[in-house]
Amino acid sequence: MKYRKKYYLLGGVLGLTLALGFGSGASASAKTKSTPVNGNKQQTFDVILKSRNASQLTSYTYAVTKKGNANYRNYLTPKEYAQKFGQSDATVNKFKNYFKKYHLKVKVFGGNSVMTVKGSTKNMQKAFHVKLVNKKVAGDMMQNKADAINLPKSLYKNVMSITGYANMVDTASKKKIALKPASITKSASLADNAADSGTDNTKNQTPQKFIDRYKVSSLYDSGRNLGQGKTIGIISFANFNPSDAQTFWAKEGIPVKANRISQIHTDGLKGSWDSMDETTLDVEQAGGAVAPQANIRVYTSNQNGSISMINNFATAIGENKADSLSTSWGEKMKLLLKKNNN
C-alpha cells in the first residue's frame, strides 16, 4: 500500500522562500553598466503556480497537524494535492503549449504547483518578454532581468512567482576540492581527551548525546524503534562520499542497515564538493545515527539560490518516497547581501 505523505509541506516551503525575497530577485540597477546575456546560454526558470482554494489549503494544513481533528495526519499524496489544491491539468497544459511554441522544455513536479522551464536565453527572453543582462555586484558577476517579466494574462493570473533569472556567480563553488586529504594527522583519541579534561567525550561528542538530551534511551533499548521500514529524506546542495558515512557509523559502533543510502540528483545536478562536510554530517547524524535502520534518500542540487531549494524539495515531495525531510541549508549570506545591495 502506498504511503500518504506530507505534500502540503511544499506550500510552506514556497511561502517561506518567497517571503524571504528569494523568489522575486532584484532587477538590474540602471546606474550599473550591464551587458546582454549570451543568447545561446541555457537558462532554467521556475514558474510557481497559485494554489486553488488557498483558504481551504491553509485550513487543511492546520487540521492535518492538530491532534483530535478528523483530518489529523491524513496526509495527501501528490495526486490528491493536485486534485484539491494544485492547478488543473488543463491549466498546466496551457502553459506547456505556450512554452512549446518557443522551443522550451517544461517539467511539472507532482502536485501541479511547480513548473521548470528550460531553454536558450534568446528563447526564454521571447517567451517571458524580458531582457536578461550581466553586471558586476560587489566584484562578482551577476545575471538578472533588466525589466519586468510578462506572460499572457490568461496564464499570468495563475502564477504566484517566477524565479531563476537572478543567478549569482559563486566562485567558491568552482574551486576543485580533493575527495581525500593529501595527508592525515592523527588526533588524540576520545579516551585521551576525556582523561585530560575530565569529561566523557564518548557521550558528549557522539550520537549518545542526542539520546541523553531528549531522554529517549528506552526507545533504543527496545530495539523496535530504530527506523525500521521508514525512509528519511536529506535535502542538500553539495556532493558527498557515502563511504564516509559508513565509516563513521562503523567507528561509532552504530548498527546500521546495509545499503541504506540512495542519491537523487535533482535536475541531474550532484552539487559541488564545496561544503561536502555539511552533507556528510547531515547524513551521518540527522538520519543515520538517530534512526540506524531507516533508509536514507539524499537529494542534491547545485547552490543556485531559491530555484535549487524549491526544485530539491519539489523533487523529494513529488516522488513521495520519504516519510520525513530534513535540511540544514539556507541561502548563503554572501549571496543575500549582494541581492540586497543590488
Beta strands, then each sheet from edge to edge (+ up, - down):
strand 1: 35-36
strand 2: 42-49
strand 3: 105-108
strand 4: 114-120
strand 5: 132-137
strand 6: 140-145
strand 7: 159-163
strand 8: 167-168
strand 9: 231-236
strand 10: 261-265
strand 11: 295-300
strand 12: 324-327
sheet 1: 1+ 5- 6+ 8-
sheet 2: 3+ 4- 2+ 7-
sheet 3: 10+ 11+ 9+ 12+
end
